[in-house]
Amino acid sequence: MEITDLSKNEHFLIHIIREFDFLRYHYGYNICGIVYGAGKVPSLSFMNFVNRIKIHVIGDENYLYTVFIQKKRLFKIKKINISNYYNHFSSDMKNNTNYSLSEQSFFVKTHLTSIISGEMWIDELLKSLK
């Protein structure tokens, strides 16, 4: 099979894996959920079973993606949309704006490493920036 034989959904699924593969190699995440086929836009979930953090890369019908980070606590699930926090870390990115997968992946890699590694949650990270 040549790369040109892939559908648009298959291209996007590969693109998500490529952009967020650092989660697997550097932070111990596994792919735990794939939405694909039956007219669905591809979406992926990565899970770190040690620190119980899940990262969802969810697509819409326009092939725009949103990244959520979710942490399971004993009786609570905390969830953040990374687009709500762009302006806290990077003056170039505006809150609630949909950026490319590459830009979102770079944002997670450069600004949210303490969250994805399980060291602290967003409220603690924001306090440490002040």
MIMAR-818970 format. One record per residue (C-alpha): residue number from 1; y, x, z. Coordinates in Angstrom, 2 decimals. Last residue first. Layout:
<recs>
<rec><num>NUM</num><Y>Y</Y><X>X</X><Z>Z</Z></rec>
...
</recs>
This chain:
<recs>
<rec><num>130</num><Y>34.06</Y><X>3.34</X><Z>39.23</Z></rec>
<rec><num>129</num><Y>31.01</Y><X>4.27</X><Z>37.14</Z></rec>
<rec><num>128</num><Y>28.65</Y><X>4.19</X><Z>40.14</Z></rec>
<rec><num>127</num><Y>29.55</Y><X>0.54</X><Z>40.77</Z></rec>
<rec><num>126</num><Y>28.59</Y><X>-0.34</X><Z>37.18</Z></rec>
<rec><num>125</num><Y>25.22</Y><X>1.35</X><Z>37.61</Z></rec>
<rec><num>124</num><Y>24.55</Y><X>-0.48</X><Z>40.88</Z></rec>
<rec><num>123</num><Y>25.31</Y><X>-3.83</X><Z>39.25</Z></rec>
<rec><num>122</num><Y>23.23</Y><X>-2.94</X><Z>36.17</Z></rec>
<rec><num>121</num><Y>20.04</Y><X>-2.06</X><Z>38.05</Z></rec>
<rec><num>120</num><Y>19.01</Y><X>1.33</X><Z>39.36</Z></rec>
<rec><num>119</num><Y>16.41</Y><X>4.09</X><Z>38.95</Z></rec>
<rec><num>118</num><Y>13.99</Y><X>1.99</X><Z>36.88</Z></rec>
<rec><num>117</num><Y>13.91</Y><X>4.33</X><Z>33.87</Z></rec>
<rec><num>116</num><Y>15.34</Y><X>1.58</X><Z>31.69</Z></rec>
<rec><num>115</num><Y>18.23</Y><X>1.07</X><Z>34.11</Z></rec>
<rec><num>114</num><Y>19.07</Y><X>4.75</X><Z>34.62</Z></rec>
<rec><num>113</num><Y>18.88</Y><X>5.26</X><Z>30.87</Z></rec>
<rec><num>112</num><Y>21.45</Y><X>2.53</X><Z>30.17</Z></rec>
<rec><num>111</num><Y>24.33</Y><X>4.47</X><Z>28.65</Z></rec>
<rec><num>110</num><Y>23.02</Y><X>6.92</X><Z>26.05</Z></rec>
<rec><num>109</num><Y>19.64</Y><X>5.56</X><Z>25.07</Z></rec>
<rec><num>108</num><Y>20.60</Y><X>1.86</X><Z>25.46</Z></rec>
<rec><num>107</num><Y>23.78</Y><X>2.36</X><Z>23.43</Z></rec>
<rec><num>106</num><Y>21.88</Y><X>4.33</X><Z>20.77</Z></rec>
<rec><num>105</num><Y>19.38</Y><X>1.48</X><Z>20.44</Z></rec>
<rec><num>104</num><Y>22.21</Y><X>-1.01</X><Z>20.09</Z></rec>
<rec><num>103</num><Y>23.89</Y><X>1.12</X><Z>17.43</Z></rec>
<rec><num>102</num><Y>20.67</Y><X>1.59</X><Z>15.48</Z></rec>
<rec><num>101</num><Y>19.78</Y><X>-2.09</X><Z>15.75</Z></rec>
<rec><num>100</num><Y>23.13</Y><X>-2.94</X><Z>14.20</Z></rec>
<rec><num>99</num><Y>25.88</Y><X>-4.49</X><Z>16.32</Z></rec>
<rec><num>98</num><Y>26.33</Y><X>-8.11</X><Z>17.40</Z></rec>
<rec><num>97</num><Y>29.53</Y><X>-8.52</X><Z>19.35</Z></rec>
<rec><num>96</num><Y>29.45</Y><X>-10.11</X><Z>22.80</Z></rec>
<rec><num>95</num><Y>31.42</Y><X>-7.25</X><Z>24.35</Z></rec>
<rec><num>94</num><Y>33.25</Y><X>-4.86</X><Z>22.05</Z></rec>
<rec><num>93</num><Y>31.98</Y><X>-1.39</X><Z>21.18</Z></rec>
<rec><num>92</num><Y>34.26</Y><X>1.59</X><Z>20.60</Z></rec>
<rec><num>91</num><Y>35.45</Y><X>1.72</X><Z>24.22</Z></rec>
<rec><num>90</num><Y>31.95</Y><X>2.57</X><Z>25.32</Z></rec>
<rec><num>89</num><Y>30.55</Y><X>2.16</X><Z>28.80</Z></rec>
<rec><num>88</num><Y>32.02</Y><X>-0.89</X><Z>30.51</Z></rec>
<rec><num>87</num><Y>33.10</Y><X>-2.35</X><Z>27.15</Z></rec>
<rec><num>86</num><Y>29.51</Y><X>-2.67</X><Z>25.98</Z></rec>
<rec><num>85</num><Y>28.31</Y><X>-4.67</X><Z>28.99</Z></rec>
<rec><num>84</num><Y>27.84</Y><X>-8.24</X><Z>27.76</Z></rec>
<rec><num>83</num><Y>26.12</Y><X>-6.97</X><Z>24.60</Z></rec>
<rec><num>82</num><Y>23.31</Y><X>-5.60</X><Z>26.77</Z></rec>
<rec><num>81</num><Y>22.09</Y><X>-9.10</X><Z>27.58</Z></rec>
<rec><num>80</num><Y>20.86</Y><X>-8.95</X><Z>31.14</Z></rec>
<rec><num>79</num><Y>17.87</Y><X>-10.45</X><Z>32.93</Z></rec>
<rec><num>78</num><Y>16.84</Y><X>-10.50</X><Z>36.59</Z></rec>
<rec><num>77</num><Y>13.57</Y><X>-12.23</X><Z>37.42</Z></rec>
<rec><num>76</num><Y>13.07</Y><X>-13.27</X><Z>40.99</Z></rec>
<rec><num>75</num><Y>10.27</Y><X>-13.88</X><Z>43.47</Z></rec>
<rec><num>74</num><Y>9.01</Y><X>-10.32</X><Z>43.94</Z></rec>
<rec><num>73</num><Y>11.28</Y><X>-8.69</X><Z>41.40</Z></rec>
<rec><num>72</num><Y>10.79</Y><X>-8.62</X><Z>37.67</Z></rec>
<rec><num>71</num><Y>13.39</Y><X>-6.78</X><Z>35.64</Z></rec>
<rec><num>70</num><Y>14.59</Y><X>-7.94</X><Z>32.22</Z></rec>
<rec><num>69</num><Y>16.59</Y><X>-6.09</X><Z>29.61</Z></rec>
<rec><num>68</num><Y>17.78</Y><X>-8.11</X><Z>26.64</Z></rec>
<rec><num>67</num><Y>18.64</Y><X>-6.81</X><Z>23.18</Z></rec>
<rec><num>66</num><Y>20.02</Y><X>-9.14</X><Z>20.53</Z></rec>
<rec><num>65</num><Y>19.28</Y><X>-8.76</X><Z>16.84</Z></rec>
<rec><num>64</num><Y>20.80</Y><X>-10.05</X><Z>13.65</Z></rec>
<rec><num>63</num><Y>18.30</Y><X>-10.83</X><Z>10.93</Z></rec>
<rec><num>62</num><Y>20.24</Y><X>-13.93</X><Z>9.87</Z></rec>
<rec><num>61</num><Y>17.46</Y><X>-16.22</X><Z>11.15</Z></rec>
<rec><num>60</num><Y>17.61</Y><X>-14.60</X><Z>14.57</Z></rec>
<rec><num>59</num><Y>16.01</Y><X>-11.51</X><Z>16.03</Z></rec>
<rec><num>58</num><Y>15.02</Y><X>-10.64</X><Z>19.58</Z></rec>
<rec><num>57</num><Y>14.58</Y><X>-7.11</X><Z>20.90</Z></rec>
<rec><num>56</num><Y>13.22</Y><X>-7.71</X><Z>24.40</Z></rec>
<rec><num>55</num><Y>13.04</Y><X>-4.95</X><Z>26.99</Z></rec>
<rec><num>54</num><Y>10.75</Y><X>-5.48</X><Z>29.98</Z></rec>
<rec><num>53</num><Y>11.05</Y><X>-3.71</X><Z>33.31</Z></rec>
<rec><num>52</num><Y>8.25</Y><X>-3.78</X><Z>35.84</Z></rec>
<rec><num>51</num><Y>8.84</Y><X>-0.23</X><Z>37.15</Z></rec>
<rec><num>50</num><Y>5.22</Y><X>0.80</X><Z>36.60</Z></rec>
<rec><num>49</num><Y>4.34</Y><X>-1.72</X><Z>33.88</Z></rec>
<rec><num>48</num><Y>7.06</Y><X>-0.54</X><Z>31.53</Z></rec>
<rec><num>47</num><Y>7.18</Y><X>-3.28</X><Z>28.94</Z></rec>
<rec><num>46</num><Y>8.46</Y><X>-3.42</X><Z>25.37</Z></rec>
<rec><num>45</num><Y>9.06</Y><X>-6.72</X><Z>23.58</Z></rec>
<rec><num>44</num><Y>9.42</Y><X>-7.12</X><Z>19.84</Z></rec>
<rec><num>43</num><Y>10.98</Y><X>-9.65</X><Z>17.48</Z></rec>
<rec><num>42</num><Y>10.31</Y><X>-10.38</X><Z>13.82</Z></rec>
<rec><num>41</num><Y>12.07</Y><X>-13.42</X><Z>12.38</Z></rec>
<rec><num>40</num><Y>9.64</Y><X>-16.30</X><Z>12.34</Z></rec>
<rec><num>39</num><Y>8.59</Y><X>-18.03</X><Z>9.12</Z></rec>
<rec><num>38</num><Y>4.95</Y><X>-18.23</X><Z>10.17</Z></rec>
<rec><num>37</num><Y>4.84</Y><X>-14.47</X><Z>10.68</Z></rec>
<rec><num>36</num><Y>5.87</Y><X>-12.14</X><Z>13.45</Z></rec>
<rec><num>35</num><Y>6.67</Y><X>-12.24</X><Z>17.13</Z></rec>
<rec><num>34</num><Y>5.30</Y><X>-9.15</X><Z>18.83</Z></rec>
<rec><num>33</num><Y>4.76</Y><X>-8.69</X><Z>22.55</Z></rec>
<rec><num>32</num><Y>3.68</Y><X>-5.95</X><Z>24.90</Z></rec>
<rec><num>31</num><Y>4.73</Y><X>-2.79</X><Z>23.10</Z></rec>
<rec><num>30</num><Y>4.31</Y><X>-0.17</X><Z>25.78</Z></rec>
<rec><num>29</num><Y>6.97</Y><X>1.63</X><Z>27.81</Z></rec>
<rec><num>28</num><Y>6.43</Y><X>5.02</X><Z>29.44</Z></rec>
<rec><num>27</num><Y>10.05</Y><X>6.20</X><Z>29.41</Z></rec>
<rec><num>26</num><Y>10.25</Y><X>9.09</X><Z>26.94</Z></rec>
<rec><num>25</num><Y>7.71</Y><X>8.35</X><Z>24.23</Z></rec>
<rec><num>24</num><Y>7.40</Y><X>4.58</X><Z>24.48</Z></rec>
<rec><num>23</num><Y>11.07</Y><X>3.81</X><Z>25.05</Z></rec>
<rec><num>22</num><Y>12.03</Y><X>6.37</X><Z>22.39</Z></rec>
<rec><num>21</num><Y>10.25</Y><X>4.05</X><Z>19.94</Z></rec>
<rec><num>20</num><Y>13.24</Y><X>1.72</X><Z>20.04</Z></rec>
<rec><num>19</num><Y>14.78</Y><X>2.45</X><Z>16.63</Z></rec>
<rec><num>18</num><Y>11.50</Y><X>3.10</X><Z>14.82</Z></rec>
<rec><num>17</num><Y>9.75</Y><X>0.04</X><Z>16.25</Z></rec>
<rec><num>16</num><Y>12.68</Y><X>-2.22</X><Z>15.41</Z></rec>
<rec><num>15</num><Y>12.84</Y><X>-0.84</X><Z>11.85</Z></rec>
<rec><num>14</num><Y>9.10</Y><X>-1.33</X><Z>11.37</Z></rec>
<rec><num>13</num><Y>9.49</Y><X>-4.99</X><Z>12.35</Z></rec>
<rec><num>12</num><Y>12.52</Y><X>-5.31</X><Z>10.06</Z></rec>
<rec><num>11</num><Y>10.61</Y><X>-3.93</X><Z>7.07</Z></rec>
<rec><num>10</num><Y>7.67</Y><X>-6.23</X><Z>7.81</Z></rec>
<rec><num>9</num><Y>9.99</Y><X>-9.24</X><Z>7.94</Z></rec>
<rec><num>8</num><Y>11.54</Y><X>-8.31</X><Z>4.57</Z></rec>
<rec><num>7</num><Y>8.06</Y><X>-8.09</X><Z>3.05</Z></rec>
<rec><num>6</num><Y>6.29</Y><X>-4.82</X><Z>2.42</Z></rec>
<rec><num>5</num><Y>4.99</Y><X>-3.87</X><Z>-1.01</Z></rec>
<rec><num>4</num><Y>7.89</Y><X>-1.44</X><Z>-1.57</Z></rec>
<rec><num>3</num><Y>6.48</Y><X>0.76</X><Z>1.21</Z></rec>
<rec><num>2</num><Y>3.39</Y><X>1.33</X><Z>-0.89</Z></rec>
<rec><num>1</num><Y>0.00</Y><X>0.00</X><Z>0.00</Z></rec>
</recs>
